[in-house]
Amino acid sequence: MNFYTNDKEYKILEKIALEAKSFDEIINNMDIDTPTLMISLTELELMNLIKQINNKGDYKNGNK
């Protein structure tokens, strides 16, 4: 695990490592509530580890 992330953020990164995922796909495959997911996604974006690729809430790995 990267020292920049917590367990929830690491699991999110694993979900979108190979391909972009929508917000719904991420939340449906994780045991996490919506506000916590939104906070985690924002924190990952601020660290440039992920990117939101459109206004529909699709996210991808920040390195791709």
C-alpha positions as CSV (number, residue, x, y, z in Angstrom):
1,M,0.0,0.0,0.0
2,N,1.2,3.5,-0.8
3,F,1.9,5.6,2.3
4,Y,-0.2,8.4,0.9
5,T,-3.5,6.5,1.0
6,N,-5.6,4.8,3.6
7,D,-7.2,1.4,3.2
8,K,-10.4,2.7,1.5
9,E,-8.4,4.8,-0.9
10,Y,-6.2,1.9,-1.7
11,K,-9.2,-0.3,-2.5
12,I,-10.5,2.5,-4.8
13,L,-7.2,2.6,-6.6
14,E,-7.3,-1.2,-7.1
15,K,-10.8,-0.9,-8.6
16,I,-9.7,1.6,-11.3
17,A,-6.1,0.4,-11.8
18,L,-6.8,-1.2,-15.2
19,E,-9.7,0.7,-16.6
20,A,-11.9,3.7,-15.9
21,K,-14.9,3.1,-13.6
22,S,-18.0,5.1,-13.0
23,F,-18.9,6.4,-9.5
24,D,-21.8,3.8,-9.5
25,E,-19.4,0.9,-10.4
26,I,-17.0,1.9,-7.6
27,I,-19.7,2.3,-4.9
28,N,-21.5,-0.9,-6.0
29,N,-18.4,-3.0,-5.6
30,M,-17.3,-1.6,-2.2
31,D,-18.6,-1.6,1.3
32,I,-18.5,2.2,1.6
33,D,-21.1,4.9,2.1
34,T,-21.5,7.7,-0.5
35,P,-20.1,10.6,1.5
36,T,-17.0,8.6,2.5
37,L,-16.5,7.6,-1.2
38,M,-16.8,11.2,-2.3
39,I,-14.2,12.3,0.2
40,S,-11.8,9.6,-0.8
41,L,-12.2,10.3,-4.5
42,T,-11.5,14.0,-3.8
43,E,-8.4,13.2,-1.8
44,L,-7.1,10.9,-4.5
45,E,-7.7,13.5,-7.1
46,L,-5.9,16.1,-5.1
47,M,-2.9,13.7,-4.9
48,N,-3.1,13.3,-8.7
49,L,-3.6,9.5,-8.2
50,I,-6.9,9.5,-10.1
51,K,-8.6,11.8,-12.6
52,Q,-12.3,12.4,-13.2
53,I,-12.6,12.1,-17.0
54,N,-16.0,13.6,-17.5
55,N,-18.9,15.3,-15.7
56,K,-20.7,11.9,-15.3
57,G,-18.4,10.8,-12.5
58,D,-16.1,8.4,-14.4
59,Y,-12.7,8.1,-12.9
60,K,-9.4,6.6,-14.1
61,N,-5.9,6.1,-12.9
62,G,-4.1,9.4,-12.7
63,N,-1.0,7.9,-14.3
64,K,-2.7,7.0,-17.5
